[in-house]
Amino acid sequence: MFEYWQRIRAFRRDIRLFLITPALIGLTVFGGIYTVLFNLYLVRLGYGPEFVGLVNASSQFALALFALPASVVGARVGARKAMVAGLSLAVLGNGLPILAEFAPGAWRAGWILVTYVTGGLGLALYFVNSSPWVMSVTTPQERGHVFSVQAALWPLAGFVGSLVGGVMPTLFAQALGVSLDSPAAYRYPLLIAAGLLTIGVGALWMTQEAAIVVSRDEPARPPLAAPVGVLLVMGLVGILRGSGEGAARTFFNVYMDAEFGVSAARIGGFLAIGQLLSVPAALVTPLFATRWGNDRIILAGTVGLALVLGAFALAAQWLAAGAAFMAMLVVISIARPAYMVYSQEIVAPQWHGAMSAATTMAIGISWSIMALGGGYLIVRLGYRPLFLTGALLTALGALIFWRYFGATRGELAG
């Protein structure tokens, strides 16, 4: 443990500046204020599950569609500049949709969709280039800790954002003299969330362009042919294991609101507690990886994810559903840093960008399909069939990962 904390304390300035950005993303648009309130804002504008699913799918589809071009942009202009541009677009893409209520009624839905897609494009630029940038400025001994701290900061900030997001509508409703059924109570918290991302843009701007750090323990490797098999399988596994998570994250707040009548504050509480529990889970991943290996952590985490998703789908009471959702966040936090490190280390450095694009695209595809199809499935069959489908797809992803990576593959030789 002493060595563990010494490595974290030894993070260089650029790594510390970079780590500000996942904290802000967790605080605002992924697990924090925006996650708690955006779907509820759309419902207050009069939209149903179909449109909520369509809006969420549009952003994720943009993330998937732009993943490969984002890796090309990063290779041309540098990963740092690509991340700065991406987070700047994310500010616009999460701020402009909230102004839709001031547009004419016929233009409102289109405005929300088009501007929210901008946010998806920006996040693609950021996510695709962040992992290769980290890989290029860290040694094998420290990168697992960097990815784990990144994965821990995300839910830790999300914990704060969930709590704050849960109470902000009540505070703004009282200040504005409106009810919680008014969009105005949700408008200003969402605009504040988008504005906070500008701090991350400044932090990234203060970093330096990556200069590859090579450890003496890491042998130099000659250029290799594209590991097509590994890229395709990791992409497929990412699509399957992301399906259940995408369905649960997209519709959790609407599900708890519609099925159980849970308040925004209580929804925010579930998200907050789940993300707080995720912090130590993410931080211990390097210790687990040293003992069992990242591949076994990914496999165990994916199986565990399928199980808790099944429990979430079958829960008959709001407290049980909230507990299962919190367990899902913890399991994801253990597996995510292992997945990030493993996916990057199984390919040669010149393919880090391609692998990051493949895994980011997988997330966008799975989440967009589950968000878009889920909205229509909910209307016809209800929420539980959607969540059960996600659990089954996740289990299939675990099976494929085990079958492919359970033995040394030709693509991994050397």
C-alpha positions in Angstrom: 0.0 0.0 0.0 2.9 2.3 0.7 4.3 1.8 -2.8 0.7 2.3 -4.2 0.4 5.7 -2.7 3.9 6.7 -3.5 3.2 6.0 -7.2 0.0 8.2 -7.0 1.9 11.0 -5.3 4.6 10.8 -8.0 2.1 11.7 -10.8 3.7 14.5 -12.9 2.0 17.8 -13.4 0.4 17.0 -16.8 -1.2 13.9 -15.3 -2.7 15.8 -12.4 -4.1 18.5 -14.8 -5.5 15.8 -17.0 -7.2 14.1 -14.0 -9.2 17.3 -13.4 -11.2 16.5 -16.6 -12.7 13.1 -15.6 -13.6 14.6 -12.2 -15.5 17.4 -14.0 -17.2 15.0 -16.4 -18.3 12.9 -13.5 -19.6 16.0 -11.6 -21.6 17.2 -14.6 -22.5 15.1 -17.6 -21.7 11.5 -16.8 -23.0 10.5 -13.4 -23.6 13.9 -11.9 -26.0 16.8 -12.3 -26.8 16.2 -16.0 -27.4 12.5 -15.5 -29.9 13.1 -12.7 -31.8 16.0 -14.3 -31.6 15.9 -18.1 -34.2 13.2 -18.8 -36.5 14.6 -16.2 -36.1 18.0 -17.9 -37.2 16.4 -21.2 -40.2 14.8 -19.4 -41.1 18.2 -18.0 -41.1 19.6 -21.5 -43.8 17.1 -22.4 -41.8 14.3 -24.1 -42.2 10.6 -23.5 -39.9 7.6 -23.3 -39.6 7.4 -27.1 -38.2 10.9 -27.4 -36.0 10.5 -24.3 -34.5 7.4 -25.8 -34.1 9.1 -29.2 -32.2 12.0 -27.7 -29.9 9.8 -25.7 -29.4 7.5 -28.7 -28.5 10.5 -31.0 -25.6 11.5 -28.8 -24.3 7.9 -28.4 -24.7 7.3 -32.1 -22.6 10.4 -32.8 -20.0 9.1 -30.3 -19.8 5.8 -32.2 -19.9 7.3 -35.7 -17.1 9.8 -34.9 -14.8 7.4 -33.0 -12.6 6.4 -35.9 -12.4 9.9 -37.3 -11.5 11.1 -33.8 -8.5 8.8 -33.8 -7.4 10.2 -37.1 -7.8 13.7 -35.8 -5.7 12.8 -32.8 -3.0 11.4 -35.0 -2.9 14.5 -37.2 -3.0 17.3 -34.6 -2.0 15.5 -31.4 -4.0 13.8 -28.7 -3.9 16.9 -26.4 -5.3 19.3 -29.0 -8.0 16.8 -29.9 -9.0 16.5 -26.3 -9.2 20.3 -25.9 -11.4 20.6 -29.0 -13.5 17.7 -27.9 -14.3 19.0 -24.4 -15.0 22.5 -25.9 -17.6 20.9 -28.1 -19.0 19.0 -25.1 -19.6 22.4 -23.4 -21.7 23.5 -26.3 -23.4 20.2 -26.8 -24.6 20.1 -23.3 -25.5 23.8 -22.9 -27.3 24.5 -26.1 -30.1 21.8 -25.8 -31.3 23.5 -22.6 -32.2 26.6 -24.7 -34.6 24.6 -26.8 -37.6 25.7 -24.7 -37.2 29.2 -26.0 -37.4 28.0 -29.6 -40.7 27.8 -31.5 -42.6 24.5 -30.8 -42.0 23.1 -34.3 -38.2 23.6 -33.9 -37.8 22.5 -30.4 -37.3 18.7 -30.9 -34.9 19.3 -33.8 -32.9 21.8 -31.8 -32.5 19.4 -28.9 -31.4 16.5 -31.2 -28.9 18.5 -33.3 -27.2 20.3 -30.4 -27.0 17.2 -28.3 -25.3 15.4 -31.2 -22.6 18.1 -30.9 -21.9 16.9 -27.4 -21.5 13.3 -28.6 -19.0 14.4 -31.2 -17.0 16.3 -28.6 -16.9 13.4 -26.2 -15.7 11.1 -29.0 -12.8 13.4 -29.5 -12.0 13.5 -25.8 -12.5 9.8 -25.0 -10.8 8.3 -28.1 -7.6 10.4 -27.5 -7.4 10.3 -23.7 -6.3 6.7 -23.4 -3.5 6.9 -26.0 -2.3 10.2 -24.4 -2.1 8.5 -21.0 -0.4 5.5 -22.5 2.2 7.7 -24.1 3.1 9.7 -21.0 3.2 6.8 -18.5 5.3 3.8 -17.9 3.8 0.3 -17.5 4.4 0.4 -13.8 2.3 3.6 -13.3 -0.3 3.6 -16.0 -2.6 1.1 -14.1 -2.6 3.6 -11.2 -3.4 6.5 -13.5 -6.3 4.7 -15.1 -7.6 3.6 -11.6 -7.4 7.1 -10.2 -9.2 8.3 -13.3 -11.9 5.7 -12.8 -12.2 6.6 -9.1 -12.4 10.4 -9.7 -15.3 9.9 -12.1 -17.7 8.4 -9.5 -16.4 10.5 -6.6 -17.2 13.6 -8.5 -20.4 12.0 -9.7 -21.3 11.4 -6.0 -21.1 15.1 -5.4 -22.9 16.0 -8.6 -25.7 13.5 -7.9 -26.4 15.0 -4.5 -26.2 18.5 -5.7 -28.3 17.7 -8.8 -31.0 16.1 -6.7 -31.6 19.1 -4.6 -31.0 21.9 -7.2 -34.5 21.7 -8.8 -36.1 22.3 -5.4 -33.9 25.2 -4.7 -34.5 26.8 -8.1 -38.2 26.1 -8.0 -38.5 28.0 -4.7 -36.3 30.8 -6.0 -38.3 31.2 -9.2 -41.7 30.6 -7.6 -42.6 27.6 -9.8 -43.4 23.9 -9.1 -41.1 20.9 -9.7 -43.2 20.1 -12.7 -41.9 23.2 -14.5 -38.9 23.0 -16.8 -37.5 26.1 -15.3 -36.6 24.3 -12.1 -34.2 22.0 -14.2 -33.0 24.5 -16.7 -30.5 26.5 -14.7 -28.9 23.5 -12.9 -28.3 21.9 -16.4 -26.8 25.2 -17.7 -24.5 25.4 -14.7 -23.4 21.8 -15.3 -22.4 22.5 -18.9 -20.6 25.7 -17.9 -18.4 23.8 -15.3 -16.9 21.8 -18.1 -15.0 24.9 -19.3 -12.7 24.5 -16.3 -11.6 21.1 -17.8 -10.9 22.8 -21.2 -8.5 25.2 -19.4 -6.8 22.3 -17.5 -6.2 20.4 -20.7 -4.9 23.5 -22.4 -2.2 23.8 -19.7 -0.8 20.3 -20.4 2.0 19.6 -22.8 1.7 17.5 -26.0 2.6 13.9 -25.2 6.1 12.7 -25.5 6.3 8.9 -25.3 7.7 7.5 -22.0 9.3 4.1 -22.4 10.4 2.0 -19.4 13.5 0.0 -19.5 11.3 -3.0 -18.6 9.2 -2.4 -21.7 11.0 -3.8 -24.8 10.9 -1.9 -28.0 8.7 -3.6 -30.6 8.9 -3.4 -34.4 5.9 -2.1 -36.4 3.2 -4.8 -36.5 0.3 -5.5 -38.9 -3.1 -4.3 -37.7 -4.4 -6.8 -35.1 -7.8 -7.0 -36.8 -9.0 -10.0 -34.8 -8.3 -8.4 -31.5 -9.9 -5.1 -32.5 -13.0 -6.8 -33.7 -13.4 -9.0 -30.7 -12.8 -6.2 -28.2 -15.3 -4.1 -30.1 -17.9 -6.8 -30.1 -17.3 -7.5 -26.4 -17.6 -3.8 -25.7 -20.9 -3.6 -27.5 -22.4 -6.5 -25.6 -21.1 -5.6 -22.1 -22.1 -2.0 -22.7 -25.7 -2.9 -23.6 -26.9 -3.6 -20.1 -25.1 -0.6 -18.6 -26.4 1.7 -21.3 -30.0 0.6 -20.8 -29.8 1.0 -17.0 -28.0 4.3 -17.1 -30.2 5.8 -19.8 -33.6 5.0 -18.2 -32.8 4.7 -14.5 -34.1 8.1 -13.5 -37.2 7.8 -15.8 -37.8 4.2 -14.6 -37.6 5.2 -10.9 -39.8 8.3 -11.5 -42.5 6.5 -13.6 -42.6 3.0 -12.0 -42.0 3.8 -8.3 -42.7 7.6 -8.0 -39.3 8.2 -6.6 -38.3 11.9 -6.2 -35.4 13.6 -8.0 -33.6 14.0 -4.7 -33.9 10.3 -3.9 -32.8 9.3 -7.5 -29.8 11.6 -7.0 -29.2 9.9 -3.7 -29.0 6.5 -5.3 -26.6 7.7 -7.9 -24.5 9.5 -5.3 -24.2 6.6 -2.9 -23.4 4.1 -5.8 -20.7 6.4 -7.1 -19.2 6.9 -3.7 -18.9 3.2 -3.2 -17.3 3.0 -6.6 -14.3 5.1 -5.6 -12.5 2.5 -3.4 -13.6 -0.2 -5.9 -11.8 1.5 -8.7 -8.7 2.3 -6.5 -8.1 -1.4 -5.6 -8.2 -2.6 -9.2 -4.4 -2.4 -9.6 -3.9 -4.6 -6.5 -6.4 -7.1 -8.0 -4.6 -6.9 -11.4 -1.3 -7.6 -9.8 -2.7 -10.8 -8.2 -5.1 -12.1 -10.9 -4.4 -10.1 -14.1 -6.6 -7.6 -15.9 -8.2 -10.2 -18.1 -9.7 -12.1 -15.2 -10.9 -8.9 -13.6 -12.7 -8.1 -16.9 -14.3 -11.5 -17.1 -15.4 -11.5 -13.5 -16.7 -8.0 -13.7 -18.7 -8.7 -16.9 -20.3 -11.7 -15.3 -21.1 -9.7 -12.1 -22.5 -7.0 -14.2 -24.9 -9.4 -15.9 -26.1 -10.7 -12.5 -26.8 -7.3 -10.9 -28.6 -6.1 -14.1 -30.8 -9.2 -13.8 -31.5 -8.2 -10.2 -32.2 -4.6 -11.2 -34.7 -5.8 -13.8 -36.6 -8.2 -11.5 -36.7 -5.9 -8.4 -40.3 -5.4 -7.3 -39.6 -2.5 -4.9 -37.9 0.8 -5.3 -35.3 0.2 -2.6 -34.2 -3.1 -4.1 -34.0 -1.5 -7.6 -31.9 1.3 -6.3 -29.6 -1.1 -4.4 -29.1 -3.2 -7.6 -28.3 -0.1 -9.6 -25.7 1.0 -7.0 -24.2 -2.5 -7.1 -23.9 -2.1 -10.9 -21.9 1.1 -10.5 -19.5 -0.6 -8.1 -18.9 -3.6 -10.4 -18.4 -1.3 -13.4 -15.8 0.7 -11.5 -13.8 -2.4 -10.7 -13.8 -3.6 -14.3 -13.4 -0.3 -16.2 -9.7 0.5 -15.4 -8.8 -3.1 -16.0 -10.6 -3.0 -19.4 -8.9 0.3 -20.3 -5.4 -0.9 -19.5 -5.9 -4.4 -21.0 -7.3 -3.1 -24.3 -4.4 -0.8 -24.7 -1.6 -3.2 -23.7 -2.7 -6.1 -26.0 -1.8 -4.0 -29.1 1.4 -2.3 -30.2 1.7 1.4 -29.4 0.9 2.4 -33.0 -2.5 0.8 -32.6 -3.4 2.4 -29.3 -5.5 5.0 -31.1 -7.3 2.4 -33.2 -8.1 0.3 -30.1 -9.3 3.3 -28.2 -11.6 4.2 -31.2 -12.9 0.6 -31.3 -13.8 0.5 -27.6 -15.3 4.0 -27.7 -17.3 3.1 -30.8 -18.5 0.0 -29.1 -19.9 2.1 -26.2 -21.6 4.5 -28.5 -23.2 1.7 -30.6 -24.4 -0.3 -27.6 -25.8 2.7 -25.7 -27.4 4.3 -28.8 -29.1 1.0 -29.7 -30.4 0.4 -26.2 -31.5 4.1 -25.8 -33.3 4.2 -29.2 -34.8 0.7 -29.2 -35.4 0.9 -25.4 -37.7 3.9 -25.7 -40.0 2.0 -28.0 -39.7 -1.3 -26.2 -40.7 0.4 -22.9 -43.9 1.7 -24.5 -44.9 -1.7 -25.7 -43.6 -4.1 -23.1 -42.4 -2.1 -20.1 -39.0 -1.4 -18.5 -38.2 -4.9 -17.2 -37.9 -6.7 -20.6 -35.4 -4.0 -21.7 -33.2 -4.5 -18.6 -33.4 -8.3 -18.9 -32.3 -8.1 -22.5 -29.3 -5.9 -21.4 -28.4 -8.5 -18.8 -28.5 -11.4 -21.3 -26.4 -9.5 -23.8 -23.8 -8.7 -21.1 -23.6 -12.3 -20.2 -23.0 -13.1 -23.9 -20.1 -10.6 -23.9 -18.5 -12.4 -21.0 -18.8 -15.7 -22.8 -17.1 -14.4 -26.0 -14.4 -12.7 -24.0 -13.6 -15.9 -22.1 -13.6 -18.0 -25.3 -11.3 -15.7 -27.2 -8.9 -14.5 -24.6 -9.0 -17.6 -22.4 -6.0 -19.0 -24.4 -3.1 -17.2 -26.1 -4.2 -16.0 -29.5 -2.1 -15.7 -32.6 -2.7 -11.9 -32.7 -1.1 -11.6 -29.2 2.1 -13.5 -29.9 5.1 -11.5 -28.8 
